[in-house]
Amino acid sequence: MRILFSVLGLLVVVMVIGIVAKKQLVAVNQPLALPVATSNPSTGSPPATALVQTPQSAASQVKQSVEAMLQQPRPALEEK
């Protein structure tokens, strides 16, 4: 009887993990809905909301942000 409950418990755990993993994989594989950018016909200039960025420029932007955060001084601890 104990073995039966143990096996059933393990099957329930495996099912729950499978359901959560499936939901995560579906969420990761969905494409992002980007806003549609249109050009300004009066000026002929490209839109200000154009979201064109290469992976290299994204990586360098993250690197610059991290370096800027590291350069900031830490807040002083309050002494009691």
C-alpha positions in Angstrom: 0.0 0.0 0.0 2.8 2.3 0.9 4.6 1.6 -2.4 1.4 2.4 -4.3 1.0 5.8 -2.7 4.7 6.6 -3.3 4.5 5.8 -7.0 1.2 7.8 -7.3 2.8 10.7 -5.5 5.8 10.6 -7.8 3.6 10.5 -10.9 1.7 13.5 -9.7 4.9 15.4 -9.1 6.2 14.5 -12.6 2.9 15.6 -14.1 3.0 18.9 -12.3 6.6 19.5 -13.4 5.7 18.6 -17.0 2.7 21.0 -17.1 4.8 23.9 -15.7 7.7 23.1 -18.1 5.2 23.0 -21.1 3.8 26.4 -20.1 7.2 27.9 -19.8 8.3 26.6 -23.2 5.1 27.9 -24.9 5.7 31.3 -23.3 9.3 31.5 -24.5 8.5 30.5 -28.0 5.8 33.1 -28.6 7.0 36.0 -30.8 6.9 39.5 -29.3 4.4 41.9 -30.6 6.4 45.0 -31.6 4.7 48.3 -32.3 4.3 49.2 -35.9 6.6 52.0 -36.8 5.5 54.3 -39.6 7.5 57.2 -41.2 6.4 60.7 -41.0 5.2 61.6 -44.5 5.6 65.3 -44.1 9.3 65.2 -43.2 10.2 61.8 -44.8 12.3 61.0 -41.7 12.4 57.6 -40.1 10.2 57.1 -37.1 11.5 57.9 -33.7 10.1 54.6 -32.4 12.1 52.4 -34.8 13.3 49.4 -32.8 16.3 48.2 -35.0 19.1 46.9 -32.9 21.7 44.3 -33.6 22.7 41.7 -30.9 26.2 43.3 -30.8 24.8 46.7 -30.0 22.4 45.3 -27.4 25.3 43.5 -25.7 27.5 46.6 -25.7 24.5 48.6 -24.3 24.1 46.1 -21.5 27.9 46.2 -20.9 27.9 50.0 -20.7 24.9 50.0 -18.3 26.6 47.5 -16.0 29.9 49.4 -16.0 28.0 52.6 -15.2 26.2 50.9 -12.3 29.6 49.6 -11.0 31.1 53.1 -11.0 28.4 54.5 -8.7 29.4 54.7 -5.1 27.6 52.4 -2.6 25.3 54.2 -0.2 26.7 54.7 3.3 25.5 52.3 6.0 23.6 53.9 8.8 25.2 53.4 12.2 23.0 52.9 15.2 
